[in-house]
Amino acid sequence: MSVTFTDEQTRAVDGDALVDLAERVLRHEGYPATTELAITAVEDEVIAAMKGEYLGESAVTDVLSFPIEDFEPGQAPIRQSDGPPVMLGDVVIAPSHIARQALDHGVSELSELSLMVVHGILHLMGWDHVVDDEAEAMERREREILALVGVERR
């Protein structure tokens, strides 16, 4: 797995732990060892501007996902041995916003941060929560993955 973490904000974040979490998610979901993914931590203003630019609503949010390809949820792509790596895309998180959410929900920052990273990765894998059935399935998958790392989903 090739997971990169870039920290472009001021709040202390354990990037190594997030990389480890992402790699565990990819392995659990059956993604090839050549899978590539990027996680970037940004300030609230940056994620709000990104949300405005890409989703038409300039507001602070916890996580944004930018997939490179469309994948079918629950079905890891099969990589040809001589083919290119599987490029999932980018997960962008706002640790300051996530910390406030953690406080609001009465959970630890690490728990909320883990949830947001898993949530973002699942979006890259094709999972969504637009309709109730999809949301329930995605939340079940989040709970399952977070349980692997000892984190309860709020």
N, C-alpha and C positions, 0 to 999 in steps of 0.2 A: 504494500500500500504506500502511496505517496500522498501524505496529508501535510499541507503547509499551513502554518499559523502566522499571521501578520498582526501585530498590535499597533494600531494607529490612534490610541486614546490614552488617557492618563490613569484610569483605575487599574489597580493591580489585578492581573488575571494570570492564572497558571496555564499558559499556552501548551506546555507539555502534557498536562492532564487532558486538555481538550483534544489534542492530537491523538492521545491514547484512546480516549472515548470514541472518536471518529473511526479509528482503525478497528476497534471492537465492533462498532455498528456495521462497518463494511464486511468484516469477516462473518458476523452473525447473519447478515442478509445474503451471504453467498457471493459477494462480488469478487472478481478476479484480483489476484495479488498486484496486478499492474494498474489498478484503479487509482485515479488522481482526483483530489478534492482540495479546495482551499477554504480556510476559515479566516475571516478578518474581523477584528474588533475595532469599532469606530465610536466616536463621540455621538451623542444624541442628535446634534445638529446635522451631522453627516448622514445618518440613517434617515432622518426626516427628509432631507433633500433628495436622497436616493428614492425614497418611497414616493415623493412628489414626481420625480422625473419618470420613474418606471411604472408607477401604479396610479398616478394622477391625484394622489391625496398626500399633501405635505404634512405629515404628522409623525411624531416620534413613535417608533415601534421597537419590539424586542429583537426580531430576526427577519431577515429577508433572504430568499433563496433565488439563485440565478442558475437554472439548469442549462447545460450545454446541449443535451439531447433529451428527447422524450422517452422515458422508460415506463414500463408497465409495473404498477406497484406489486411487490411480492415476487417479482420474476427478475432475478439478476441476469444481466446480459452475458452471453457467452462470447468470450474473446477468442479470436483465431490466434493460433500460436505465432504466426508471422504478422499479425495485425497490430494496429496502434493500441495504446492503452485505452481503457475505458475512462473517459473524461466526464466526471459527474457535473462539476461546476463550482459555484461559490456560495458559501454561507456567510452572511454578514450579520454580526451581532452587535448590540449596544449594551455593554456591561453596566453602565450607570442606570439605564432604564430597567434592565433586568434586576438589578439590586433593589430598586424601588418596588418592583412587582413582587419580589421575594418577601419584602417587608409587608406589603399589603396582604399577601396570601399566607403569611405566617410560616414560611419555609426558609431553609437556608439559601444563601446566594448560590452555593455550589449546586444545590438541587435544582434551582430555577435555571441556572446557566446550563446545566446538563440537559434539562428538558428542552431548552431552546435550541441547543446544538443538535440534539437528536431530531427534533421537529424539523429543523432546517434541512438536515440530511435526508430525512424521509421525503420532503418535498422534492429534492433533487432526484429521488428514486421513483417519482411518479405519484406518491401519495398526496391526497388533498382532503379538504374538509369543507367543500362547498355545500354539499348536501348531507343530511343527517347520517345516512348509512356510511358514507365515506368518512365522516368525522368520527363515528364510533369505531370503525375499523382502524383508522389512523391512531386514535387514542389507545386502543388495545395494543397495537404494535409498539407505541411509545412506552406503555407500561411494561411490556415484555422486555424490551431492550434495556430500559432503565433498571429493571429488577436484576439484570445480569451484572450491573455495576453497583448494586446496593443502593439505588436511589428510588424513592417512591414518587410516583407522579401525583401532583396535586389535583 
